Amino acid sequence: MSDPILILPYTDEWAKEFHSIGSRLREALGDNALRIDHIGSTSITGLAAKPVIDIQLSVASFTPLEAFKGPLECLDFIYRANNPDKSKRYFREAPGHRRVHIHVRQAGSWAEQLALLFRDFLRCHPNYCRRYEQVKYEFAEKYINNRQLYTNSKEAIIWEILKQANQWSQLTGWSPSRSDS
């Protein structure tokens, strides 16, 4: 059985942790990382979240893999070659380290832009943050020991938010701001 799902109130420590990790990533990857962004719920001020720092690295290409795999492994991140999502290359923390998910995506790809749009929309719309937070608490309690059911159950609210984010992007002319690190 995996660890129980734990949703915690927002803390400024998450941003500080990202900046610390992001600085190390920038130093190790240099120009191989076109962008280094804090994504996911811990990147949204005020939003309760699982205490996992999600980081998106934007690269020009997935090849050669070694251009980013080697530097990430030197920082004790483990490549998950069996990740079923072909739109990214995925890395996790080494056992015993702070929980960090690194999503390497191609710059300009739909998957890269989607993660940034979702984050930016929620940062600007506290009412959607509250709704999303409420759903996360509800499903974390209901599926406390089943991460897959917890994740699958959030799909409806995520797509509802993304539909609104898409409309917002068209009204505002949204484009991603500068990279976080």
ROKOL-74187 format. One line per 2 residues: number of its first residue (from 1); their letters; for each residue x, y, z of C-alpha. Coordinates in Angstrom, 2 decimals. Example, Ala and Ser with C-alpha at 12.3 -4.5 7.8 and 13.67 -1.06 7.14 Angstrom:
# ROKOL-74187
1) as) 12.30:-4.50:7.80  13.67:-1.06:7.14
END
This chain:
# ROKOL-74187
1) ms) 0.00:0.00:0.00  1.26:3.51:-0.79
3) dp) 1.38:6.41:1.61  -2.03:7.93:2.32
5) il) -3.02:10.98:0.28  -2.42:14.09:2.31
7) il) -3.69:17.54:1.31  -2.05:20.39:3.24
9) py) -2.90:24.09:3.46  -0.75:26.30:1.25
11) td) 2.63:27.36:2.61  5.18:29.84:1.24
13) ew) 7.80:27.15:1.86  6.73:25.44:-1.38
15) ak) 7.83:28.44:-3.46  11.11:28.62:-1.54
17) ef) 11.72:24.92:-2.10  11.03:25.30:-5.81
19) hs) 13.46:28.21:-6.10  16.16:26.23:-4.36
21) ig) 15.65:23.20:-6.61  15.16:25.41:-9.68
23) sr) 18.50:27.13:-9.08  20.28:23.78:-8.91
25) lr) 18.50:22.63:-12.06  19.45:25.82:-13.93
27) ea) 23.09:25.42:-12.93  23.18:21.74:-13.94
29) lg) 21.22:22.09:-17.20  22.28:25.51:-18.47
31) dn) 20.82:26.25:-21.89  19.50:22.68:-22.24
33) al) 16.49:23.86:-20.21  14.73:26.60:-22.16
35) ri) 12.33:27.09:-19.25  12.16:25.83:-15.67
37) dh) 8.69:26.36:-14.20  6.97:25.59:-10.92
39) ig) 3.69:23.93:-11.92  0.98:21.99:-10.14
41) st) -0.95:22.94:-7.04  2.07:23.91:-4.93
43) si) 2.77:26.68:-7.47  -0.54:28.45:-6.79
45) tg) -0.52:30.79:-3.81  -3.26:29.93:-1.35
47) la) -4.20:26.55:-2.86  -4.07:23.49:-0.61
49) ak) -2.09:20.66:-2.15  -0.28:17.40:-1.74
51) pv) 3.21:18.47:-0.62  4.84:17.57:-3.94
53) id) 6.92:20.09:-5.87  6.10:19.69:-9.57
55) iq) 8.62:21.19:-11.95  8.34:21.47:-15.70
57) ls) 11.55:21.60:-17.72  11.04:22.79:-21.27
59) va) 13.57:21.48:-23.76  14.02:21.95:-27.49
61) sf) 13.96:18.20:-28.12  13.75:14.91:-26.25
63) tp) 16.89:13.83:-28.11  19.52:13.37:-27.14
65) le) 18.02:12.17:-23.86  21.42:12.38:-22.20
67) af) 21.42:16.19:-22.59  19.09:16.40:-19.59
69) kg) 19.07:12.86:-18.17  22.72:12.92:-17.06
71) pl) 22.53:16.29:-15.30  19.26:15.33:-13.57
73) ec) 20.70:12.03:-12.40  23.74:13.88:-11.01
75) ld) 21.22:15.81:-8.86  19.78:12.49:-7.59
77) fi) 16.66:12.46:-9.75  15.63:9.09:-11.13
79) yr) 14.48:8.70:-14.72  11.18:6.81:-15.03
81) an) 11.58:5.26:-18.47  8.32:3.30:-18.07
83) np) 6.21:6.47:-17.77  3.22:5.86:-20.09
85) dk) 2.79:9.58:-21.00  4.73:9.98:-24.25
87) sk) 4.36:13.79:-24.17  7.01:14.03:-21.45
89) ry) 10.06:12.45:-19.92  9.55:11.94:-16.21
91) fr) 11.91:12.04:-13.23  11.34:11.54:-9.50
93) ea) 13.29:12.12:-6.32  15.65:9.46:-5.02
95) pg) 14.32:7.35:-2.12  14.43:9.24:1.16
97) hr) 14.50:12.68:-0.52  11.84:15.39:-0.59
99) rv) 9.02:14.53:-3.02  9.68:16.20:-6.40
101) hi) 8.23:15.37:-9.81  10.09:16.65:-12.85
103) hv) 8.15:16.75:-16.11  10.43:17.32:-19.11
105) rq) 8.37:18.56:-22.05  9.15:19.95:-25.46
107) ag) 8.98:23.74:-25.63  5.87:24.92:-27.43
109) sw) 4.12:21.56:-27.21  0.48:21.33:-26.27
111) ae) 1.35:19.51:-23.03  3.87:22.17:-22.00
113) ql) 1.46:25.03:-22.72  -1.46:23.26:-21.01
115) al) 0.40:22.95:-17.70  1.34:26.65:-17.79
117) lf) -2.15:27.80:-18.78  -3.78:25.75:-16.00
119) rd) -1.38:27.23:-13.44  -1.71:30.82:-14.67
121) fl) -5.50:30.66:-14.84  -5.77:29.37:-11.27
123) rc) -3.32:32.03:-10.07  -5.72:34.67:-11.43
125) hp) -9.03:33.06:-10.40  -9.36:32.35:-6.67
127) ny) -12.97:31.18:-7.07  -11.80:28.27:-9.26
129) cr) -8.99:27.58:-6.78  -11.55:27.17:-3.99
131) ry) -13.66:24.80:-6.08  -10.62:22.77:-7.07
133) eq) -9.40:22.68:-3.47  -12.81:21.49:-2.25
135) vk) -12.79:18.63:-4.77  -9.24:17.67:-3.83
137) ye) -10.12:17.48:-0.11  -13.25:15.47:-0.88
139) fa) -11.49:12.90:-3.06  -8.42:12.69:-0.81
141) ek) -10.71:11.71:2.06  -12.70:9.29:-0.09
143) yi) -9.67:7.64:-1.75  -7.05:8.19:0.95
145) nn) -5.11:5.03:0.03  -5.74:4.93:-3.72
147) rq) -3.76:7.53:-5.68  -5.05:6.33:-9.05
149) ly) -8.73:6.74:-8.07  -7.94:10.10:-6.46
151) tn) -6.25:11.32:-9.66  -8.93:9.91:-11.97
153) sk) -11.72:11.44:-9.89  -10.29:14.95:-10.33
155) ea) -10.47:14.79:-14.13  -13.92:16.39:-14.42
157) ii) -12.99:19.50:-12.42  -9.64:19.79:-14.19
159) we) -11.29:19.75:-17.62  -13.93:22.21:-16.43
161) il) -11.16:24.57:-15.30  -9.25:24.06:-18.55
163) kq) -12.34:24.94:-20.57  -12.60:28.22:-18.65
165) an) -8.84:28.75:-18.94  -9.06:28.34:-22.71
167) qw) -11.77:31.02:-22.93  -9.75:33.28:-20.61
169) sq) -6.64:32.81:-22.77  -8.53:33.92:-25.86
171) lt) -10.00:36.97:-24.11  -6.70:38.05:-22.62
173) gw) -4.26:36.94:-25.33  -2.51:34.83:-22.69
175) sp) 0.99:33.60:-23.26  3.35:32.15:-20.66
177) sr) 5.26:34.66:-18.60  9.01:34.42:-18.10
179) sd) 10.41:31.14:-16.87  10.37:30.78:-13.07
181) s) 14.05:29.88:-12.83
END
